Amino acid sequence: MDGDFKDFLAFRRMVAPILLQILFWILVVLNIVGSIYLMTRGSYFVLLGLVNLIVETLIIRVIFELLIIFFRMNETLTEIKKNTGGAFAPLTPAYAPVGGSAPSKPMMGTPAVAPQPVQRTCPNCGAGVDEGLSFCSQCGQPMNQ
């Protein structure tokens, strides 16, 4: 309990998600009351009240879900940090040689890095030309194999 209060004071425990949930339920109850009131106004308003009840409740729910998702991401990242001891391994290139050989597939948690193409030099203009191209992309000179 003491740790929870310290987390609360240090803003590691968020209050806003709880307040958002309370506000959500207050708005849903007000929407239900308003829809029931609308339905008592006459036969035309019964259908309007039902549509209002369903549509507005869904709109309220979606808006609050979009607001709450940011807090859920924060909680998830905090939990990941807690489970890993706060230390993350630095990312290394996926095809970096390890012990003299490169892995055949990208390692988990590393960005995929495409191998750089081998380049030749154009004998006419000196521009770099990728291996396998028949002509220089700068001057159009045919590349002799």
Secondary structure, 3 states (H helix, E strand, C coil): CHHHHHHHHCCCCCCHHHHHHHHHHHHHHHHHHHHHHHHCCCHHHHHHHHHHHHHHHHHHHHHHHHHHHHHHHHHHHHHHHHHCCCCCCCCCCCCCCECCECCCCCCCCCCCCCCCCCEEECCCCCCEEECCCCECCCCCCECCC
